[in-house]
């Protein structure tokens, strides 16, 4: 981990500095400064336009009830690419443009996905789910099979008789008599 951070914060900036000095000697100081400024401006514009497209795609997929997995990967790549393009340097600009252009972004995403999958299969990467167990009924209010809900079951687990009722009359938990088979989706109107 320390070696990777050292590479990120020491080796890459030194390489960038050496490349900028070499380009400055080859092209001159003013063209080199203009090159760095233009790539920053073009990168910011490209990141903004690509980001707006991806944000629209995320919103449309979520409105359709889909998980925007690919669109979120695009958004992360655009964020990193735009940040790299605003950082002065040639190496970071090449990587930043590669992350912003859809064809190269797709290739890099496939590589990153394959690497992530290999890490998960080998046990180097662990995924933890928060807020429930996976499955079709794993939304809010889902519980383990065989376990009762102390609120909607009348407080049976607490020894109470006829405890607080959930659902629409307060308490926040669902009442089994409500007939709600699933939690509401974002933006769905509940009557």
Secondary structure by P-SEA (a helix, b strand, c coil): caaaaaaaccaaaaaaaaaaaaaaaaccaaaaaaaaaaaaaaaaaaaaaaaaaaaaaaaaaaaacccaaaaaaaaaaaaaaaaaaacccaaaaaaaaaaacaaaaaaaaaaaaaaaaaaaaaccbbbbbcccccccccccccccccccccccccccccccccccccccccccccccccccccccccccccc
